[in-house]
Each structure stands twice: as C-alpha cells, then as structure tokens.
Amino acid sequence: MARVITFRGRNAEELKGIKNDEYAKMIKSRQRRSLKRMGVTYKELVAKVEEYKKKGKNKTIKTHAREAVILPSWMGLKFGVYNGKEFRDVEITAEMLGHRLGEFSPATKTVMHSAPGIRATRGSKFLSVKG
C-alpha cells in the first residue's frame, strides 16, 4: 500500500494551493515569526521562485538563504543551497515543510583524524600543536 504523506492533516495536493497566511497558522511559532518578518534575501528568494514558476523553468534555483522556511508552493522544485563552499541540490518534498533550507545542505563535515605523521614520536599524537 502506498504511503500517503500529510502535513497537519492535509495532503500534498491541498497544500500546494494554500496561501502563506493559512500556512503560517499551521507551522510552529519560530517558523511563523520568520515568515512574518521576511528579510531582504528571503523576499528575493520568494520573488525568484515565483518568476521561475511563471516562466515554467525546470532549472535549479540557486540561493544563499539557508534560513528560509520551506513553503508549500515550493514542493517539487529544486534548490541549490549554498553551504559555504558549493551549492548542494535539494529537491523539496512534503516532508520538508516547516523546516529550513539549510537543514538539508550540511555546512560541516565529520572530522576524521589519522595516525601521527612521518618521524613523529608515539607521544606526539597527544599534543594539540606540534612544535
């Protein structure tokens, strides 16, 4: 049986047609406040998305606005979210609603430490800075 994805009791098709005012009532207070006080970069991103939708472009929308809350009208679109080094592709699904774009484009990697270098003593691996 296929899994039906819902957000606050509404399926994906109902959410695509919802306005931002109604959506703001459905999300948590921190995200609602972010929608209410859209910054300049967030407004530019929303305008860019609307422009892409009107023209029917199917390209990746590149953005630096990692703090942008994902809106229902963005479902199915691809975003290139900047992580400090490169743009990571993120395709928006119904499960991502209410989260921020930056959550799906990690900015840090896990640190992997290796063995001490050549000519190092066994005890030098415990020093933070070799001198």
N, C-alpha and C positions, 0 to 999 in steps of 0.2 A: 504494500500500500504506500502511495506517495505521501511524503510528509508535507503538511500544509504549514507554511510559515506565517505567523501572525505577529502583530505588534500592538499591544494593548487592546486585543480583541478585534482588530481589523486586519484583513488580508492585504497582500501586496497591491492588488489592483485598486482597492478602495483608498489605500494610502497615496498612490500616485496622483490622484485628483484632489487631495486635501490641500487646503491653504495653510500658510505658515502660522496664522493666528490660531487655527484649530490644533495644529501640530504642537505649538508651544504649550498648550494646555495638557498635552499628553506626555510630555517629557519631564524629566526631573528638574528641580529648581536651578541648579548650576547651569545646565544647558539652556534653560528658558531665559536666564539672565543674559547669557551670551548672545542669544538670538535678539533679545530686546535691545542690547547695546552693541550692535554690529559695528566693528571698526572699519576703517577705510579699506584694508586688504580684504576683509570678508565681503564688503559690499561690491568690491571689484570682482571678486570670485563669483558671486551670485549673478552679476551682470554678464560675465564671460560665459557662464553656463547657459543663461537664457539666450545669448547670442548664438552659441553652438547649437542649441536645440532648434532655434528658428531656421538656421541655415541647413539643418539636417546633417551636420558634420558628424563623422563617426571616429574622430581622432581623440587622442589622449589630451586632456586638459591639464596643462602644467601649472602648478601653484606652489607657493611658499607658505600659504596659510594653513599651517598644521593645526591651529587651534579652532578651525572652522567645524561647527557641529554639522553632521551629515543630515541633509533634508530629504524628505520622501520624493521630491521631484528629481533627485539625482540618481534614483535607482536605475541600474543598468548602464550608467555612464562609467567611463574610465578616467581616472585622475592620475597624474604624475605628481606625487607628493615629494617635495624636496626633503632629504634627511640630513643635509649639511655637506654632502659630498656628491650625491647623484639624485635623480628623480626615480622613485620607485613606483611602479604601476600598481594601482589599487582599483579594482572593479567593485562598485557599490552594489550591495545586496540588501535585502530587507532586514537581515540580522544585524547590520551595521548601524541602523537608525539610532539616533541618540548618542552615538559615540563621536569622537573627533577624528579628523583625517589623520593626524599624526600618530594615532594609536596603531595604525596599520602600516606604517613606514618606520621601522625602528631606526633610531639615530645612533645607537651604540652597539658594538659587537661584544661577544663574550671574550674575555681576556684569557689567552692560553699561554702559560709560562712554560718555557722549555728548560733543559738542563743548563748548567753553567758553561760559559764559553771556553775556547781553547786556552790552555795554560792557566786556567783558573784552579784554585785550590778547592778542596771539598768544602771548606768552611765559608768560602766566599759566596756561595749561593744563598746564604742567610743575610748578607749585607744588602741594604736597600740601594746604596750607591757605591760603585767600585771606585777606588781612589788611586 
